[in-house]
Amino acid sequence: MTMMRRSAGRGRRLAVIAAAVILVGCVLPWWQLGGSDGIPPLSGNAFESMGIVVFIVALATLAIVTLPYAAGDLAAGVDRWPAYTILAVAGWLAIGVRVADLFGQGALGLPDRAPGLTLAAVGLVLLSRAAYDVARERAHR
């Protein structure tokens, strides 16, 4: 019994990097208030409100990339460009809702007071590019 696995192309490698960047961004502060004039600083990260969706997008991306290797000889139909695209869109929508919420509260301060939000957005840019690269890999076969 031979196992036929496709090599991880550029798009999938980029998706793994994007997921790692998003995960790091999720634990860093997404907003910060106070911290001057004797006011203690308040801050929060992705584990509030819609930010959790961005965290789940990163975990789902890692799961989709590794699924073909875990499935062995079974076909893993989810490891296709639509899955990466859906995850990227979900991440962008969640981050957009969170940014609008933070803006409404006056807690949005990019990038100096929100390094995690900025890094998560960079990760979503990388994930969007990864979805494009995976789609192009399919087109060239």
HURA-V872619 format. One record per residue. N is the residue number from 1. RES is the residue in one small letter. PHI is phi in radians with two decimals (none if undefined). Layout:
n:N res:RES phi:PHI
n:N res:RES phi:PHI
This chain:
n:1 res:m phi:none
n:2 res:t phi:-1.78
n:3 res:m phi:-1.75
n:4 res:m phi:-1.76
n:5 res:r phi:-2.03
n:6 res:r phi:-1.41
n:7 res:s phi:-1.28
n:8 res:a phi:-1.29
n:9 res:g phi:-1.31
n:10 res:r phi:-1.02
n:11 res:g phi:-1.09
n:12 res:r phi:-1.25
n:13 res:r phi:-1.11
n:14 res:l phi:-1.14
n:15 res:a phi:-1.11
n:16 res:v phi:-1.15
n:17 res:i phi:-1.09
n:18 res:a phi:-1.04
n:19 res:a phi:-1.09
n:20 res:a phi:-1.13
n:21 res:v phi:-1.11
n:22 res:i phi:-1.10
n:23 res:l phi:-1.08
n:24 res:v phi:-1.13
n:25 res:g phi:-1.08
n:26 res:c phi:-1.21
n:27 res:v phi:-1.58
n:28 res:l phi:-1.41
n:29 res:p phi:-1.09
n:30 res:w phi:-1.72
n:31 res:w phi:-2.74
n:32 res:q phi:-2.68
n:33 res:l phi:-2.21
n:34 res:g phi:1.35
n:35 res:g phi:1.59
n:36 res:s phi:-2.36
n:37 res:d phi:0.97
n:38 res:g phi:1.35
n:39 res:i phi:-1.52
n:40 res:p phi:-1.14
n:41 res:p phi:-1.27
n:42 res:l phi:-2.04
n:43 res:s phi:-2.61
n:44 res:g phi:-2.64
n:45 res:n phi:-2.14
n:46 res:a phi:-1.23
n:47 res:f phi:-1.50
n:48 res:e phi:-2.27
n:49 res:s phi:0.96
n:50 res:m phi:-1.30
n:51 res:g phi:-1.05
n:52 res:i phi:-1.09
n:53 res:v phi:-1.13
n:54 res:v phi:-1.11
n:55 res:f phi:-1.07
n:56 res:i phi:-1.14
n:57 res:v phi:-1.05
n:58 res:a phi:-1.10
n:59 res:l phi:-1.14
n:60 res:a phi:-1.13
n:61 res:t phi:-1.08
n:62 res:l phi:-1.08
n:63 res:a phi:-1.13
n:64 res:i phi:-1.16
n:65 res:v phi:-1.16
n:66 res:t phi:-1.51
n:67 res:l phi:-0.97
n:68 res:p phi:-1.06
n:69 res:y phi:-1.35
n:70 res:a phi:-1.36
n:71 res:a phi:-1.37
n:72 res:g phi:1.18
n:73 res:d phi:-1.38
n:74 res:l phi:-1.27
n:75 res:a phi:-1.29
n:76 res:a phi:-1.87
n:77 res:g phi:-1.24
n:78 res:v phi:-1.43
n:79 res:d phi:-1.43
n:80 res:r phi:-2.33
n:81 res:w phi:-1.06
n:82 res:p phi:-1.07
n:83 res:a phi:-1.12
n:84 res:y phi:-1.15
n:85 res:t phi:-1.16
n:86 res:i phi:-1.07
n:87 res:l phi:-1.12
n:88 res:a phi:-1.10
n:89 res:v phi:-1.11
n:90 res:a phi:-1.07
n:91 res:g phi:-1.11
n:92 res:w phi:-1.14
n:93 res:l phi:-1.11
n:94 res:a phi:-1.12
n:95 res:i phi:-1.20
n:96 res:g phi:-1.13
n:97 res:v phi:-1.11
n:98 res:r phi:-1.17
n:99 res:v phi:-1.10
n:100 res:a phi:-1.08
n:101 res:d phi:-1.11
n:102 res:l phi:-1.14
n:103 res:f phi:-1.10
n:104 res:g phi:-1.12
n:105 res:q phi:-1.56
n:106 res:g phi:1.29
n:107 res:a phi:-1.81
n:108 res:l phi:-1.57
n:109 res:g phi:-2.54
n:110 res:l phi:-1.67
n:111 res:p phi:-1.56
n:112 res:d phi:-1.15
n:113 res:r phi:-1.86
n:114 res:a phi:-2.50
n:115 res:p phi:-1.13
n:116 res:g phi:-1.19
n:117 res:l phi:-1.11
n:118 res:t phi:-1.11
n:119 res:l phi:-1.16
n:120 res:a phi:-1.11
n:121 res:a phi:-1.14
n:122 res:v phi:-1.09
n:123 res:g phi:-1.07
n:124 res:l phi:-1.22
n:125 res:v phi:-1.08
n:126 res:l phi:-1.11
n:127 res:l phi:-1.14
n:128 res:s phi:-1.08
n:129 res:r phi:-1.16
n:130 res:a phi:-1.09
n:131 res:a phi:-1.07
n:132 res:y phi:-1.09
n:133 res:d phi:-1.12
n:134 res:v phi:-1.12
n:135 res:a phi:-1.12
n:136 res:r phi:-1.21
n:137 res:e phi:-1.05
n:138 res:r phi:-1.14
n:139 res:a phi:-1.17
n:140 res:h phi:-1.53
n:141 res:r phi:-1.54
